[in-house]
Amino acid sequence: MSRYRNIHCFIWNDDKFPFLSDNCQLLFFHLLTTPLSTPMGIYVASLEGLAAEKRWSLKKYIQTFGEGLGKGFWKYDERFHVILFPQYFKYNQPANPNVLTSWIKHYIEIPDCLLKYESIQCLKTFAKD
């Protein structure tokens, strides 16, 4: 089964994204498309593992990760190694209720942490809209 993530073309019209460093823009795409990611915009991954996957030094990865973190493109729980894209559902809507049902297996694998519950709030907000 092929896996993919949507990347909206208007990302270049965003008020923050075009002004990120080139490394941070590349890291955004890496975080969004890593095989560790899930279809729900939240997943578990250590920065060490992601840096190794990208073949960057850990220092470079952490520095670049911090840039995007500071701009709010993603959130990170250091204790549980959970990454959340808070605006994920704005650009990656579930196609139908069956898709939501299929996401449950991914959701239960996320450790209990604040970002897990924040992701559900993001989905609820999307569903209300």
LUMKESE-139824 format. One record per atom (N, C-alpha, C): z, x, y. Coordinates in Angstrom, 3 decimals, padded with zeros to 6 digits. Layout:
# LUMKESE-139824
<node><up>Z</up><east>X</east><north>Y</north></node>
...
END
This chain:
# LUMKESE-139824
<node><up>000.000</up><east>000.844</east><north>-001.174</north></node>
<node><up>000.000</up><east>000.000</east><north>000.000</north></node>
<node><up>000.000</up><east>000.893</east><north>001.241</north></node>
<node><up>-000.905</up><east>000.644</east><north>002.127</north></node>
<node><up>-000.949</up><east>001.446</east><north>003.353</north></node>
<node><up>000.117</up><east>000.955</east><north>004.327</north></node>
<node><up>000.626</up><east>001.895</east><north>005.105</north></node>
<node><up>001.623</up><east>001.570</east><north>006.122</north></node>
<node><up>001.076</up><east>002.009</east><north>007.466</north></node>
<node><up>001.367</up><east>001.223</east><north>008.471</north></node>
<node><up>000.909</up><east>001.562</east><north>009.811</north></node>
<node><up>001.871</up><east>000.994</east><north>010.827</north></node>
<node><up>001.764</up><east>001.494</east><north>012.045</north></node>
<node><up>002.536</up><east>000.977</east><north>013.163</north></node>
<node><up>001.565</up><east>000.727</east><north>014.311</north></node>
<node><up>001.800</up><east>-000.322</east><north>015.030</north></node>
<node><up>000.968</up><east>-000.600</east><north>016.193</north></node>
<node><up>001.368</up><east>000.299</east><north>017.355</north></node>
<node><up>000.387</up><east>000.805</east><north>018.040</north></node>
<node><up>000.627</up><east>001.535</east><north>019.277</north></node>
<node><up>-000.225</up><east>000.848</east><north>020.331</north></node>
<node><up>000.436</up><east>000.205</east><north>021.247</north></node>
<node><up>-000.248</up><east>-000.594</east><north>022.255</north></node>
<node><up>-000.972</up><east>000.316</east><north>023.245</north></node>
<node><up>-002.220</up><east>000.015</east><north>023.530</north></node>
<node><up>-003.020</up><east>000.833</east><north>024.457</north></node>
<node><up>-002.416</up><east>000.892</east><north>025.856</north></node>
<node><up>-001.676</up><east>-000.133</east><north>026.242</north></node>
<node><up>-001.089</up><east>-000.155</east><north>027.575</north></node>
<node><up>000.089</up><east>000.804</east><north>027.726</north></node>
<node><up>000.393</up><east>001.551</east><north>026.672</north></node>
<node><up>001.471</up><east>002.534</east><north>026.776</north></node>
<node><up>001.197</up><east>003.508</east><north>027.918</north></node>
<node><up>-000.099</up><east>003.742</east><north>028.193</north></node>
<node><up>-000.477</up><east>004.678</east><north>029.261</north></node>
<node><up>-000.293</up><east>004.060</east><north>030.641</north></node>
<node><up>-000.087</up><east>002.735</east><north>030.714</north></node>
<node><up>000.183</up><east>002.053</east><north>031.976</north></node>
<node><up>001.681</up><east>001.821</east><north>032.180</north></node>
<node><up>002.487</up><east>002.261</east><north>031.238</north></node>
<node><up>003.940</up><east>002.107</east><north>031.320</north></node>
<node><up>004.456</up><east>002.858</east><north>032.544</north></node>
<node><up>005.571</up><east>002.390</east><north>033.079</north></node>
<node><up>006.112</up><east>003.049</east><north>034.274</north></node>
<node><up>006.847</up><east>004.349</east><north>033.959</north></node>
<node><up>007.090</up><east>004.645</east><north>032.665</north></node>
<node><up>007.799</up><east>005.869</east><north>032.307</north></node>
<node><up>007.001</up><east>006.778</east><north>031.366</north></node>
<node><up>006.296</up><east>006.195</east><north>030.401</north></node>
<node><up>005.678</up><east>007.001</east><north>029.341</north></node>
<node><up>004.724</up><east>008.087</east><north>029.847</north></node>
<node><up>003.790</up><east>007.792</east><north>030.769</north></node>
<node><up>002.865</up><east>008.848</east><north>031.210</north></node>
<node><up>003.546</up><east>010.022</east><north>031.910</north></node>
<node><up>004.787</up><east>009.826</east><north>032.316</north></node>
<node><up>005.504</up><east>010.866</east><north>033.042</north></node>
<node><up>006.430</up><east>011.686</east><north>032.151</north></node>
<node><up>006.453</up><east>011.371</east><north>030.854</north></node>
<node><up>007.174</up><east>012.203</east><north>029.903</north></node>
<node><up>006.406</up><east>013.504</east><north>029.706</north></node>
<node><up>007.092</up><east>014.520</east><north>029.261</north></node>
<node><up>006.395</up><east>015.761</east><north>028.923</north></node>
<node><up>005.436</up><east>015.495</east><north>027.763</north></node>
<node><up>004.449</up><east>016.346</east><north>027.624</north></node>
<node><up>003.509</up><east>016.199</east><north>026.507</north></node>
<node><up>004.241</up><east>016.249</east><north>025.171</north></node>
<node><up>005.235</up><east>017.132</east><north>025.070</north></node>
<node><up>005.996</up><east>017.220</east><north>023.821</north></node>
<node><up>006.736</up><east>015.920</east><north>023.530</north></node>
<node><up>007.279</up><east>015.298</east><north>024.550</north></node>
<node><up>008.012</up><east>014.052</east><north>024.348</north></node>
<node><up>007.063</up><east>012.911</east><north>023.966</north></node>
<node><up>005.888</up><east>012.870</east><north>024.556</north></node>
<node><up>004.906</up><east>011.863</east><north>024.160</north></node>
<node><up>004.534</up><east>012.041</east><north>022.697</north></node>
<node><up>004.318</up><east>013.286</east><north>022.291</north></node>
<node><up>003.984</up><east>013.566</east><north>020.892</north></node>
<node><up>005.143</up><east>013.187</east><north>019.979</north></node>
<node><up>006.354</up><east>013.480</east><north>020.402</north></node>
<node><up>007.525</up><east>013.136</east><north>019.613</north></node>
<node><up>007.668</up><east>011.624</east><north>019.462</north></node>
<node><up>007.357</up><east>010.880</east><north>020.514</north></node>
<node><up>007.380</up><east>009.413</east><north>020.435</north></node>
<node><up>006.489</up><east>008.936</east><north>019.290</north></node>
<node><up>005.272</up><east>009.463</east><north>019.236</north></node>
<node><up>004.352</up><east>009.062</east><north>018.167</north></node>
<node><up>004.857</up><east>009.532</east><north>016.809</north></node>
<node><up>005.481</up><east>010.698</east><north>016.778</north></node>
<node><up>006.048</up><east>011.175</east><north>015.513</north></node>
<node><up>007.154</up><east>010.243</east><north>015.031</north></node>
<node><up>008.085</up><east>009.902</east><north>015.913</north></node>
<node><up>009.185</up><east>009.021</east><north>015.531</north></node>
<node><up>008.688</up><east>007.646</east><north>015.099</north></node>
<node><up>007.651</up><east>007.176</east><north>015.738</north></node>
<node><up>007.118</up><east>005.857</east><north>015.421</north></node>
<node><up>006.376</up><east>005.839</east><north>014.089</north></node>
<node><up>005.758</up><east>006.954</east><north>013.732</north></node>
<node><up>004.872</up><east>006.957</east><north>012.562</north></node>
<node><up>005.366</up><east>007.796</east><north>011.390</north></node>
<node><up>006.535</up><east>008.395</east><north>011.477</north></node>
<node><up>007.026</up><east>009.172</east><north>010.347</north></node>
<node><up>007.113</up><east>008.304</east><north>009.090</north></node>
<node><up>006.860</up><east>008.878</east><north>007.927</north></node>
<node><up>007.005</up><east>008.098</east><north>006.691</north></node>
<node><up>008.425</up><east>007.570</east><north>006.469</north></node>
<node><up>009.388</up><east>008.099</east><north>007.186</north></node>
<node><up>010.766</up><east>007.611</east><north>007.083</north></node>
<node><up>010.962</up><east>006.284</east><north>007.813</north></node>
<node><up>010.051</up><east>005.943</east><north>008.715</north></node>
<node><up>010.207</up><east>004.741</east><north>009.527</north></node>
<node><up>010.061</up><east>003.475</east><north>008.684</north></node>
<node><up>010.531</up><east>002.398</east><north>009.242</north></node>
<node><up>010.438</up><east>001.086</east><north>008.598</north></node>
<node><up>009.606</up><east>000.160</east><north>009.485</north></node>
<node><up>009.213</up><east>-000.980</east><north>008.975</north></node>
<node><up>008.441</up><east>-001.908</east><north>009.802</north></node>
<node><up>009.275</up><east>-002.665</east><north>010.833</north></node>
<node><up>010.566</up><east>-002.334</east><north>010.969</north></node>
<node><up>011.444</up><east>-003.063</east><north>011.871</north></node>
<node><up>011.912</up><east>-002.260</east><north>013.078</north></node>
<node><up>011.404</up><east>-001.057</east><north>013.268</north></node>
<node><up>011.779</up><east>-000.281</east><north>014.447</north></node>
<node><up>013.155</up><east>000.339</east><north>014.390</north></node>
<node><up>013.725</up><east>000.431</east><north>013.206</north></node>
<node><up>015.018</up><east>001.086</east><north>012.995</north></node>
<node><up>014.978</up><east>001.758</east><north>011.636</north></node>
<node><up>015.495</up><east>002.966</east><north>011.581</north></node>
<node><up>015.522</up><east>003.673</east><north>010.302</north></node>
<node><up>016.532</up><east>004.799</east><north>010.345</north></node>
<node><up>016.773</up><east>005.394</east><north>009.183</north></node>
<node><up>017.733</up><east>006.480</east><north>009.045</north></node>
<node><up>016.969</up><east>007.788</east><north>008.906</north></node>
<node><up>017.298</up><east>008.753</east><north>009.752</north></node>
<node><up>016.687</up><east>010.082</east><north>009.670</north></node>
<node><up>017.524</up><east>011.060</east><north>010.479</north></node>
<node><up>017.741</up><east>012.214</east><north>009.923</north></node>
<node><up>018.461</up><east>013.245</east><north>010.667</north></node>
<node><up>017.479</up><east>013.991</east><north>011.556</north></node>
<node><up>017.978</up><east>014.507</east><north>012.655</north></node>
<node><up>017.124</up><east>015.294</east><north>013.543</north></node>
<node><up>016.658</up><east>016.569</east><north>012.852</north></node>
<node><up>017.503</up><east>017.118</east><north>011.995</north></node>
<node><up>017.116</up><east>018.317</east><north>011.246</north></node>
<node><up>015.914</up><east>018.029</east><north>010.343</north></node>
<node><up>015.969</up><east>016.902</east><north>009.656</north></node>
<node><up>014.864</up><east>016.527</east><north>008.771</north></node>
<node><up>013.588</up><east>016.223</east><north>009.533</north></node>
<node><up>013.729</up><east>015.536</east><north>010.656</north></node>
<node><up>012.562</up><east>015.217</east><north>011.470</north></node>
<node><up>011.939</up><east>016.474</east><north>012.064</north></node>
<node><up>012.782</up><east>017.404</east><north>012.506</north></node>
<node><up>012.270</up><east>018.665</east><north>013.056</north></node>
<node><up>011.503</up><east>019.421</east><north>011.971</north></node>
<node><up>012.040</up><east>019.449</east><north>010.769</north></node>
<node><up>011.362</up><east>020.129</east><north>009.660</north></node>
<node><up>010.039</up><east>019.438</east><north>009.337</north></node>
<node><up>010.048</up><east>018.118</east><north>009.341</north></node>
<node><up>008.818</up><east>017.363</east><north>009.075</north></node>
<node><up>007.747</up><east>017.669</east><north>010.122</north></node>
<node><up>008.166</up><east>017.804</east><north>011.377</north></node>
<node><up>007.244</up><east>018.094</east><north>012.476</north></node>
<node><up>006.904</up><east>019.584</east><north>012.553</north></node>
<node><up>007.700</up><east>020.392</east><north>011.844</north></node>
<node><up>007.526</up><east>021.843</east><north>011.837</north></node>
<node><up>007.795</up><east>022.459</east><north>013.212</north></node>
<node><up>008.801</up><east>021.887</east><north>013.866</north></node>
<node><up>009.301</up><east>022.409</east><north>015.132</north></node>
<node><up>010.672</up><east>023.023</east><north>014.869</north></node>
<node><up>011.068</up><east>023.934</east><north>015.736</north></node>
<node><up>012.441</up><east>024.437</east><north>015.647</north></node>
<node><up>013.387</up><east>023.281</east><north>015.964</north></node>
<node><up>014.585</up><east>023.350</east><north>015.409</north></node>
<node><up>015.573</up><east>022.303</east><north>015.672</north></node>
<node><up>015.911</up><east>022.245</east><north>017.158</north></node>
<node><up>016.009</up><east>023.400</east><north>017.796</north></node>
<node><up>016.312</up><east>023.439</east><north>019.227</north></node>
<node><up>015.254</up><east>022.698</east><north>020.039</north></node>
<node><up>013.980</up><east>022.957</east><north>019.747</north></node>
<node><up>012.884</up><east>022.288</east><north>020.465</north></node>
<node><up>012.911</up><east>020.783</east><north>020.203</north></node>
<node><up>013.154</up><east>020.411</east><north>018.946</north></node>
<node><up>013.160</up><east>018.989</east><north>018.598</north></node>
<node><up>014.296</up><east>018.261</east><north>019.317</north></node>
<node><up>015.481</up><east>018.832</east><north>019.278</north></node>
<node><up>016.635</up><east>018.190</east><north>019.918</north></node>
<node><up>016.430</up><east>018.079</east><north>021.426</north></node>
<node><up>015.901</up><east>019.121</east><north>022.036</north></node>
<node><up>015.666</up><east>019.089</east><north>023.486</north></node>
<node><up>014.659</up><east>017.991</east><north>023.838</north></node>
<node><up>013.583</up><east>017.916</east><north>023.096</north></node>
<node><up>012.547</up><east>016.914</east><north>023.359</north></node>
<node><up>013.056</up><east>015.515</east><north>023.024</north></node>
<node><up>013.804</up><east>015.392</east><north>021.940</north></node>
<node><up>014.400</up><east>014.117</east><north>021.547</north></node>
<node><up>015.305</up><east>013.597</east><north>022.656</north></node>
<node><up>016.067</up><east>014.490</east><north>023.263</north></node>
<node><up>016.973</up><east>014.113</east><north>024.348</north></node>
<node><up>016.247</up><east>013.567</east><north>025.560</north></node>
<node><up>015.045</up><east>014.078</east><north>025.817</north></node>
<node><up>014.259</up><east>013.569</east><north>026.944</north></node>
<node><up>013.928</up><east>012.092</east><north>026.745</north></node>
<node><up>013.407</up><east>011.743</east><north>025.580</north></node>
<node><up>013.065</up><east>010.342</east><north>025.295</north></node>
<node><up>014.285</up><east>009.455</east><north>025.182</north></node>
<node><up>015.357</up><east>010.014</east><north>024.657</north></node>
<node><up>016.617</up><east>009.288</east><north>024.552</north></node>
<node><up>017.128</up><east>008.933</east><north>025.949</north></node>
<node><up>017.066</up><east>009.904</east><north>026.854</north></node>
<node><up>017.524</up><east>009.687</east><north>028.221</north></node>
<node><up>016.707</up><east>008.663</east><north>028.990</north></node>
<node><up>015.447</up><east>008.513</east><north>028.628</north></node>
<node><up>014.571</up><east>007.536</east><north>029.282</north></node>
<node><up>014.617</up><east>006.166</east><north>028.603</north></node>
<node><up>015.355</up><east>006.063</east><north>027.496</north></node>
<node><up>015.532</up><east>004.771</east><north>026.830</north></node>
<node><up>014.424</up><east>004.374</east><north>025.875</north></node>
<node><up>013.583</up><east>005.305</east><north>025.470</north></node>
<node><up>012.512</up><east>004.965</east><north>024.530</north></node>
<node><up>013.051</up><east>004.722</east><north>023.126</north></node>
<node><up>014.131</up><east>005.392</east><north>022.792</north></node>
<node><up>014.794</up><east>005.185</east><north>021.518</north></node>
<node><up>016.285</up><east>005.404</east><north>021.713</north></node>
<node><up>017.044</up><east>004.955</east><north>020.719</north></node>
<node><up>018.488</up><east>005.158</east><north>020.696</north></node>
<node><up>018.815</up><east>005.867</east><north>019.379</north></node>
<node><up>019.942</up><east>006.574</east><north>019.374</north></node>
<node><up>020.284</up><east>007.344</east><north>018.176</north></node>
<node><up>021.778</up><east>007.286</east><north>017.922</north></node>
<node><up>022.145</up><east>007.007</east><north>016.693</north></node>
<node><up>023.531</up><east>007.044</east><north>016.258</north></node>
<node><up>023.724</up><east>008.359</east><north>015.507</north></node>
<node><up>024.420</up><east>009.299</east><north>016.143</north></node>
<node><up>024.589</up><east>010.634</east><north>015.560</north></node>
<node><up>025.400</up><east>010.615</east><north>014.267</north></node>
<node><up>026.330</up><east>009.707</east><north>014.177</north></node>
<node><up>027.182</up><east>009.651</east><north>012.978</north></node>
<node><up>026.409</up><east>009.193</east><north>011.747</north></node>
<node><up>025.575</up><east>008.163</east><north>011.917</north></node>
<node><up>024.856</up><east>007.590</east><north>010.787</north></node>
<node><up>023.377</up><east>007.976</east><north>010.754</north></node>
<node><up>022.933</up><east>008.752</east><north>011.735</north></node>
<node><up>021.536</up><east>009.211</east><north>011.825</north></node>
<node><up>020.548</up><east>008.039</east><north>011.887</north></node>
<node><up>020.905</up><east>007.023</east><north>012.653</north></node>
<node><up>020.054</up><east>005.838</east><north>012.787</north></node>
<node><up>019.286</up><east>005.921</east><north>014.104</north></node>
<node><up>017.989</up><east>005.699</east><north>014.008</north></node>
<node><up>017.109</up><east>005.677</east><north>015.179</north></node>
<node><up>016.643</up><east>004.248</east><north>015.387</north></node>
<node><up>016.698</up><east>003.789</east><north>016.635</north></node>
<node><up>016.278</up><east>002.433</east><north>016.989</north></node>
<node><up>015.324</up><east>002.486</east><north>018.173</north></node>
<node><up>014.226</up><east>001.777</east><north>018.051</north></node>
<node><up>013.315</up><east>001.559</east><north>019.175</north></node>
<node><up>013.654</up><east>000.191</east><north>019.753</north></node>
<node><up>014.365</up><east>000.123</east><north>020.884</north></node>
<node><up>014.830</up><east>-001.168</east><north>021.403</north></node>
<node><up>013.708</up><east>-002.118</east><north>021.831</north></node>
<node><up>012.547</up><east>-001.606</east><north>022.181</north></node>
<node><up>011.428</up><east>-002.459</east><north>022.604</north></node>
<node><up>010.412</up><east>-002.689</east><north>021.481</north></node>
<node><up>010.787</up><east>-002.359</east><north>020.262</north></node>
<node><up>009.856</up><east>-002.383</east><north>019.136</north></node>
<node><up>009.177</up><east>-003.744</east><north>018.947</north></node>
<node><up>009.948</up><east>-004.818</east><north>018.975</north></node>
<node><up>009.384</up><east>-006.138</east><north>018.685</north></node>
<node><up>008.464</up><east>-006.654</east><north>019.780</north></node>
<node><up>008.540</up><east>-006.051</east><north>020.936</north></node>
<node><up>007.631</up><east>-006.430</east><north>022.013</north></node>
<node><up>006.182</up><east>-006.114</east><north>021.620</north></node>
<node><up>006.011</up><east>-005.061</east><north>020.826</north></node>
<node><up>004.666</up><east>-004.615</east><north>020.451</north></node>
<node><up>004.381</up><east>-004.715</east><north>018.958</north></node>
<node><up>005.360</up><east>-005.044</east><north>018.155</north></node>
<node><up>005.209</up><east>-005.122</east><north>016.701</north></node>
<node><up>005.836</up><east>-006.406</east><north>016.175</north></node>
<node><up>005.244</up><east>-007.520</east><north>016.535</north></node>
<node><up>005.785</up><east>-008.803</east><north>016.118</north></node>
<node><up>005.496</up><east>-009.045</east><north>014.625</north></node>
<node><up>006.474</up><east>-009.629</east><north>013.930</north></node>
<node><up>006.207</up><east>-010.016</east><north>012.543</north></node>
<node><up>005.132</up><east>-011.092</east><north>012.512</north></node>
<node><up>004.209</up><east>-010.971</east><north>011.590</north></node>
<node><up>003.068</up><east>-011.885</east><north>011.536</north></node>
<node><up>003.467</up><east>-013.303</east><north>011.134</north></node>
<node><up>004.504</up><east>-013.427</east><north>010.299</north></node>
<node><up>004.926</up><east>-014.741</east><north>009.830</north></node>
<node><up>006.323</up><east>-014.622</east><north>009.220</north></node>
<node><up>006.942</up><east>-015.743</east><north>008.867</north></node>
<node><up>008.301</up><east>-015.690</east><north>008.295</north></node>
<node><up>008.393</up><east>-014.881</east><north>006.998</north></node>
<node><up>007.328</up><east>-014.835</east><north>006.221</north></node>
<node><up>007.349</up><east>-014.049</east><north>004.987</north></node>
<node><up>007.528</up><east>-012.561</east><north>005.281</north></node>
<node><up>006.973</up><east>-012.115</east><north>006.385</north></node>
<node><up>007.130</up><east>-010.719</east><north>006.785</north></node>
<node><up>008.600</up><east>-010.444</east><north>007.071</north></node>
<node><up>009.238</up><east>-011.348</east><north>007.784</north></node>
<node><up>010.671</up><east>-011.187</east><north>008.068</north></node>
<node><up>011.473</up><east>-011.086</east><north>006.777</north></node>
<node><up>011.131</up><east>-011.907</east><north>005.810</north></node>
<node><up>011.824</up><east>-011.882</east><north>004.524</north></node>
<node><up>011.650</up><east>-010.520</east><north>003.846</north></node>
<node><up>010.469</up><east>-009.967</east><north>003.946</north></node>
<node><up>010.215</up><east>-008.662</east><north>003.313</north></node>
<node><up>010.994</up><east>-007.540</east><north>004.004</north></node>
<node><up>011.363</up><east>-007.747</east><north>005.251</north></node>
<node><up>012.095</up><east>-006.721</east><north>005.994</north></node>
<node><up>013.552</up><east>-006.611</east><north>005.555</north></node>
<node><up>014.070</up><east>-007.615</east><north>004.872</north></node>
<node><up>015.477</up><east>-007.622</east><north>004.487</north></node>
<node><up>015.820</up><east>-006.394</east><north>003.657</north></node>
<node><up>014.923</up><east>-006.000</east><north>002.744</north></node>
<node><up>015.218</up><east>-004.837</east><north>001.895</north></node>
<node><up>015.396</up><east>-003.571</east><north>002.729</north></node>
<node><up>014.668</up><east>-003.473</east><north>003.840</north></node>
<node><up>014.831</up><east>-002.319</east><north>004.724</north></node>
<node><up>016.134</up><east>-002.430</east><north>005.511</north></node>
<node><up>016.432</up><east>-003.613</east><north>005.964</north></node>
<node><up>017.614</up><east>-003.827</east><north>006.793</north></node>
<node><up>018.895</up><east>-003.496</east><north>006.033</north></node>
<node><up>018.980</up><east>-003.905</east><north>004.769</north></node>
<node><up>020.226</up><east>-003.668</east><north>004.014</north></node>
<node><up>020.448</up><east>-002.181</east><north>003.739</north></node>
<node><up>019.404</up><east>-001.371</east><north>003.860</north></node>
<node><up>019.541</up><east>000.070</east><north>003.638</north></node>
<node><up>020.038</up><east>000.820</east><north>004.880</north></node>
<node><up>020.061</up><east>000.145</east><north>006.020</north></node>
<node><up>020.555</up><east>000.763</east><north>007.255</north></node>
<node><up>022.085</up><east>000.726</east><north>007.231</north></node>
<node><up>022.742</up><east>001.857</east><north>007.477</north></node>
<node><up>024.219</up><east>001.851</east><north>007.492</north></node>
<node><up>024.763</up><east>000.901</east><north>008.559</north></node>
<node><up>025.934</up><east>000.363</east><north>008.283</north></node>
<node><up>026.586</up><east>-000.513</east><north>009.263</north></node>
<node><up>027.001</up><east>000.311</east><north>010.479</north></node>
<node><up>026.333</up><east>000.044</east><north>011.576</north></node>
<node><up>026.637</up><east>000.732</east><north>012.831</north></node>
<node><up>026.177</up><east>-000.169</east><north>013.976</north></node>
<node><up>026.533</up><east>000.201</east><north>015.180</north></node>
<node><up>026.186</up><east>-000.626</east><north>016.339</north></node>
<node><up>024.679</up><east>-000.808</east><north>016.489</north></node>
<node><up>023.896</up><east>000.224</east><north>016.195</north></node>
<node><up>022.447</up><east>000.095</east><north>016.357</north></node>
<node><up>021.849</up><east>-000.903</east><north>015.372</north></node>
<node><up>022.439</up><east>-001.015</east><north>014.204</north></node>
<node><up>021.957</up><east>-002.005</east><north>013.226</north></node>
<node><up>022.102</up><east>-003.412</east><north>013.801</north></node>
<node><up>023.253</up><east>-003.664</east><north>014.412</north></node>
<node><up>023.485</up><east>-004.991</east><north>014.977</north></node>
<node><up>022.682</up><east>-005.201</east><north>016.261</north></node>
<node><up>022.458</up><east>-004.132</east><north>016.982</north></node>
<node><up>021.608</up><east>-004.232</east><north>018.170</north></node>
<node><up>020.167</up><east>-004.574</east><north>017.780</north></node>
<node><up>019.712</up><east>-004.026</east><north>016.671</north></node>
<node><up>018.345</up><east>-004.334</east><north>016.226</north></node>
<node><up>018.191</up><east>-005.815</east><north>015.896</north></node>
<node><up>019.220</up><east>-006.403</east><north>015.312</north></node>
<node><up>019.179</up><east>-007.841</east><north>015.010</north></node>
<node><up>019.162</up><east>-008.644</east><north>016.302</north></node>
<node><up>019.917</up><east>-008.189</east><north>017.297</north></node>
<node><up>019.900</up><east>-008.870</east><north>018.598</north></node>
<node><up>018.500</up><east>-008.773</east><north>019.228</north></node>
<node><up>017.864</up><east>-007.621</east><north>019.100</north></node>
<node><up>016.501</up><east>-007.459</east><north>019.624</north></node>
<node><up>015.556</up><east>-008.442</east><north>018.947</north></node>
<node><up>015.704</up><east>-008.578</east><north>017.641</north></node>
<node><up>014.851</up><east>-009.517</east><north>016.888</north></node>
<node><up>015.146</up><east>-010.957</east><north>017.305</north></node>
<node><up>016.415</up><east>-011.289</east><north>017.478</north></node>
<node><up>016.775</up><east>-012.642</east><north>017.905</north></node>
<node><up>016.208</up><east>-012.940</east><north>019.290</north></node>
<node><up>016.292</up><east>-011.983</east><north>020.182</north></node>
<node><up>015.741</up><east>-012.156</east><north>021.536</north></node>
<node><up>014.245</up><east>-012.389</east><north>021.443</north></node>
<node><up>013.562</up><east>-011.597</east><north>020.637</north></node>
<node><up>012.127</up><east>-011.773</east><north>020.445</north></node>
<node><up>011.827</up><east>-013.162</east><north>019.889</north></node>
<node><up>012.596</up><east>-013.593</east><north>018.879</north></node>
<node><up>012.349</up><east>-014.870</east><north>018.234</north></node>
<node><up>012.531</up><east>-016.030</east><north>019.215</north></node>
<node><up>013.516</up><east>-015.907</east><north>020.142</north></node>
<node><up>013.726</up><east>-016.964</east><north>021.143</north></node>
<node><up>012.540</up><east>-017.043</east><north>022.104</north></node>
<node><up>011.995</up><east>-015.881</east><north>022.465</north></node>
<node><up>010.856</up><east>-015.864</east><north>023.380</north></node>
<node><up>009.619</up><east>-016.417</east><north>022.705</north></node>
END
